[in-house]
Amino acid sequence: MGTTVLGELRGAQKSAKGVSLYSRYVNRPAGRYLAAGAYRAGLTPNQVTLVSAAFTLAGIAAVALIRPCWPLALTVYAALVLGFAFDSADGQLARLTGKGGPAGEWLDHVVDCVKMVALHTAVLISFYRFFDLPGDGWLLLPLGFQLAAVVTFCGGLLTELLKRAAAEAATRAASATAGDPGGGAPAAAPPSRLRAVALLPVDYGVFCLVFLTLGAPGLFRAVYTVLAAVHALFLVAFLAKWFRELSALPRNPA
């Protein structure tokens, strides 16, 4: 039974387009095994989403409440990575069982947004409580990182929704055209491995690796700073790309 479920889950994967190597080869396969276990346990996709939230929020709370040390680093990393894997498992389970829906997708995105805001807030609290910072200006760093992460998440999500709506409108218009035989959608291009590598710095799973350095606060602050700068640069590139793509879409008739 387990082999059958795993096989069905492999066939129910989302497209790998726009996905980093970590998510494609680490997080999704881990989520597949967790989804298979959840299926055998009789869990619903929404329950798996809440399990993901529980692991993630436990790790976030630990960052804010416990003085940085190596045991904390390992614990936080394990909690965040498990939470991320369960975040992949809920969608895979939904596609396997056909029990997904708008409410489940809404819950998944709300949890994603909460963890994004809460994690950088926890770093800010940890900076203030436990770090020997060179100056108070360092407290602005988690806020800037948080801004870049939230805008990237919301901008990407909104872009996909608008592009999907435009594609559906174009399909309806084509089907309504008299005598239009259709012809089918063009074959999708295979996912780019180069793009998958380039997206690694902004993959949440790679970001979780930063917390393995919590045992050395100075190193954590340095790595966190570098990754914040990388996210800011990617945000600028993403915004330009998304605006260009949306500008090329046909306008809706008035």
C-alpha positions as CSV (number, residue, x, y, z in Angstrom):
1,M,0.0,0.0,0.0
2,G,2.8,2.4,0.9
3,T,4.5,1.9,-2.5
4,T,1.2,2.5,-4.3
5,V,0.6,5.7,-2.4
6,L,4.1,7.0,-3.1
7,G,3.7,6.2,-6.8
8,E,0.4,8.1,-6.9
9,L,2.0,11.0,-5.1
10,R,4.9,11.1,-7.6
11,G,2.3,11.4,-10.4
12,A,0.5,14.2,-8.6
13,Q,3.4,16.6,-8.3
14,K,3.1,20.3,-9.3
15,S,5.3,21.6,-12.1
16,A,9.0,22.0,-11.2
17,K,9.0,25.3,-13.2
18,G,10.2,28.2,-11.0
19,V,11.3,25.8,-8.2
20,S,14.8,25.7,-6.7
21,L,16.9,22.6,-6.5
22,Y,16.3,22.3,-2.8
23,S,12.6,22.3,-3.1
24,R,12.7,19.9,-6.1
25,Y,15.1,17.3,-4.8
26,V,14.9,17.7,-1.0
27,N,11.7,19.3,0.3
28,R,9.2,17.8,-2.2
29,P,10.5,14.2,-1.8
30,A,10.5,14.6,2.0
31,G,6.9,15.9,1.8
32,R,6.0,13.0,-0.4
33,Y,6.9,10.5,2.4
34,L,5.1,12.6,5.0
35,A,2.0,12.9,2.8
36,A,2.0,9.1,2.4
37,G,2.3,8.7,6.2
38,A,-0.5,11.3,6.7
39,Y,-2.7,9.4,4.2
40,R,-2.2,6.1,6.1
41,A,-3.0,7.9,9.4
42,G,-6.2,9.3,7.9
43,L,-5.2,13.0,8.2
44,T,-6.8,15.6,6.1
45,P,-4.7,18.2,4.1
46,N,-5.8,20.9,6.5
47,Q,-4.7,18.9,9.5
48,V,-1.3,18.4,7.8
49,T,-1.1,22.2,7.3
50,L,-1.7,22.7,11.1
51,V,1.0,20.1,11.8
52,S,3.3,22.2,9.6
53,A,2.4,25.3,11.5
54,A,3.0,23.6,14.9
55,F,6.6,22.6,14.0
56,T,7.4,26.0,12.5
57,L,5.9,28.1,15.2
58,A,7.6,26.0,17.9
59,G,11.0,26.7,16.2
60,I,10.2,30.4,15.9
61,A,9.2,30.6,19.5
62,A,12.5,29.0,20.5
63,V,14.5,31.6,18.5
64,A,12.7,34.4,20.4
65,L,12.8,32.9,23.9
66,I,16.0,30.9,24.3
67,R,19.6,32.3,24.4
68,P,21.5,31.2,21.2
69,C,23.5,28.0,21.6
70,W,24.4,25.0,19.5
71,P,21.5,22.7,20.9
72,L,19.1,25.6,20.1
73,A,20.5,25.8,16.6
74,L,20.0,22.1,15.8
75,T,16.5,22.2,17.4
76,V,15.3,25.2,15.5
77,Y,16.7,24.0,12.2
78,A,15.0,20.6,12.7
79,A,11.7,22.2,13.6
80,L,11.7,24.6,10.6
81,V,12.8,22.0,8.1
82,L,10.1,19.6,9.3
83,G,7.5,22.4,9.1
84,F,8.6,23.1,5.6
85,A,8.4,19.5,4.6
86,F,4.9,19.2,6.0
87,D,4.0,22.4,4.1
88,S,4.8,20.5,0.9
89,A,3.0,17.4,2.2
90,D,-0.4,19.1,2.6
91,G,-0.6,20.1,-1.0
92,Q,0.5,16.6,-2.2
93,L,-2.0,15.0,0.1
94,A,-4.8,17.3,-1.3
95,R,-4.0,16.3,-4.9
96,L,-3.8,12.6,-4.0
97,T,-7.2,12.6,-2.1
98,G,-9.0,15.3,-4.1
99,K,-9.9,17.0,-0.9
100,G,-8.2,20.3,-1.6
101,G,-10.2,23.4,-2.1
102,P,-10.1,27.2,-1.8
103,A,-10.4,27.0,2.0
104,G,-7.4,24.7,2.2
105,E,-5.3,26.9,-0.1
106,W,-6.3,29.9,1.9
107,L,-5.2,28.2,5.1
108,D,-1.9,27.2,3.6
109,H,-1.1,30.7,2.4
110,V,-2.1,32.3,5.7
111,V,0.2,29.9,7.6
112,D,3.0,30.8,5.1
113,C,2.5,34.5,5.7
114,V,2.4,34.1,9.5
115,K,5.6,32.1,9.6
116,M,7.3,34.6,7.3
117,V,6.4,37.5,9.5
118,A,6.9,35.7,12.8
119,L,10.3,34.2,12.0
120,H,12.0,37.6,11.3
121,T,10.2,39.1,14.3
122,A,11.7,36.3,16.4
123,V,15.2,37.2,15.0
124,L,14.5,40.8,15.9
125,I,13.6,39.8,19.5
126,S,16.6,37.6,19.8
127,F,18.9,40.4,18.5
128,Y,17.5,42.7,21.2
129,R,17.6,40.2,24.1
130,F,20.7,38.1,23.5
131,F,23.0,39.6,20.9
132,D,25.9,42.0,21.6
133,L,25.1,44.3,18.6
134,P,27.5,47.0,17.5
135,G,24.6,49.5,17.5
136,D,20.8,49.7,17.7
137,G,20.6,50.1,13.9
138,W,21.1,46.4,13.6
139,L,17.6,46.0,14.9
140,L,16.4,47.3,11.6
141,L,17.9,44.4,9.7
142,P,15.2,41.8,10.5
143,L,12.6,44.4,9.6
144,G,14.1,45.0,6.2
145,F,14.5,41.2,5.6
146,Q,10.9,40.7,6.7
147,L,9.7,43.4,4.2
148,A,11.6,41.8,1.3
149,A,10.3,38.4,2.2
150,V,6.7,39.5,2.5
151,V,6.6,41.6,-0.6
152,T,8.3,38.8,-2.6
153,F,5.7,36.3,-1.3
154,C,2.7,38.5,-1.9
155,G,3.9,39.9,-5.2
156,G,4.6,36.4,-6.6
157,L,1.3,35.0,-5.4
158,L,-0.6,38.0,-6.9
159,T,1.3,37.7,-10.2
160,E,0.3,34.0,-10.5
161,L,-3.3,34.8,-9.7
162,L,-3.5,37.5,-12.3
163,K,-1.7,35.4,-15.0
164,R,-4.0,32.5,-14.3
165,A,-7.1,34.8,-14.6
166,A,-5.8,36.2,-17.9
167,A,-5.1,32.7,-19.2
168,E,-8.6,31.5,-18.3
169,A,-10.1,34.6,-19.9
170,A,-8.2,33.9,-23.1
171,T,-9.3,30.3,-23.1
172,R,-13.0,31.3,-22.7
173,A,-12.6,33.9,-25.5
174,A,-11.0,31.3,-27.8
175,S,-13.7,28.7,-27.1
176,A,-16.4,31.3,-27.8
177,T,-15.0,32.1,-31.2
178,A,-17.2,30.6,-33.9
179,G,-15.4,27.9,-35.9
180,D,-12.3,28.0,-33.7
181,P,-11.1,24.3,-33.6
182,G,-8.9,24.9,-30.6
183,G,-5.6,23.3,-31.4
184,G,-4.6,22.7,-27.8
185,A,-2.2,24.5,-25.5
186,P,1.5,24.5,-26.5
187,A,3.7,22.1,-24.8
188,A,5.3,23.5,-21.7
189,A,9.0,24.0,-21.8
190,P,11.0,21.8,-19.4
191,P,12.1,23.4,-16.2
192,S,15.4,25.2,-16.3
193,R,18.1,23.7,-14.1
194,L,20.1,26.9,-14.3
195,R,17.1,28.8,-12.9
196,A,16.6,26.1,-10.2
197,V,20.2,26.8,-9.1
198,A,19.8,30.6,-9.3
199,L,16.8,30.4,-7.0
200,L,18.6,28.6,-4.2
201,P,19.5,31.8,-2.3
202,V,15.8,32.7,-1.9
203,D,14.5,29.2,-1.2
204,Y,13.0,28.9,2.3
205,G,14.7,25.6,2.9
206,V,18.1,27.3,2.2
207,F,17.1,30.1,4.6
208,C,16.5,27.5,7.3
209,L,20.2,26.6,7.1
210,V,21.1,30.0,8.5
211,F,19.7,28.9,11.9
212,L,22.3,26.1,12.1
213,T,24.8,29.0,13.0
214,L,22.8,30.2,16.0
215,G,25.4,28.6,18.2
216,A,27.8,31.4,17.0
217,P,25.9,34.6,17.2
218,G,28.4,36.7,15.3
219,L,28.4,34.1,12.4
220,F,24.6,34.0,12.5
221,R,24.4,37.8,12.2
222,A,26.9,37.8,9.3
223,V,25.2,35.1,7.3
224,Y,21.7,36.5,8.0
225,T,22.9,39.9,6.8
226,V,24.3,38.5,3.5
227,L,21.1,36.6,2.9
228,A,19.0,39.7,3.6
229,A,21.0,41.6,1.0
230,V,20.5,38.8,-1.5
231,H,16.8,38.7,-0.9
232,A,16.6,42.5,-1.4
233,L,18.4,42.1,-4.8
234,F,16.2,39.3,-5.9
235,L,13.1,41.3,-4.9
236,V,14.1,44.1,-7.2
237,A,14.6,41.6,-10.1
238,F,11.4,39.8,-9.4
239,L,9.3,43.0,-9.3
240,A,10.7,44.1,-12.6
241,K,10.1,40.7,-14.1
242,W,6.5,40.4,-12.8
243,F,5.6,43.9,-13.9
244,R,7.0,43.2,-17.4
245,E,5.0,39.9,-17.7
246,L,1.8,41.5,-16.5
247,S,2.2,44.5,-18.8
248,A,2.4,42.1,-21.7
249,L,-1.0,40.5,-20.9
250,P,-4.0,41.6,-22.9
251,R,-6.2,44.1,-21.1
252,N,-9.7,43.1,-19.9
253,P,-12.4,44.7,-22.0
254,A,-14.1,47.6,-20.2
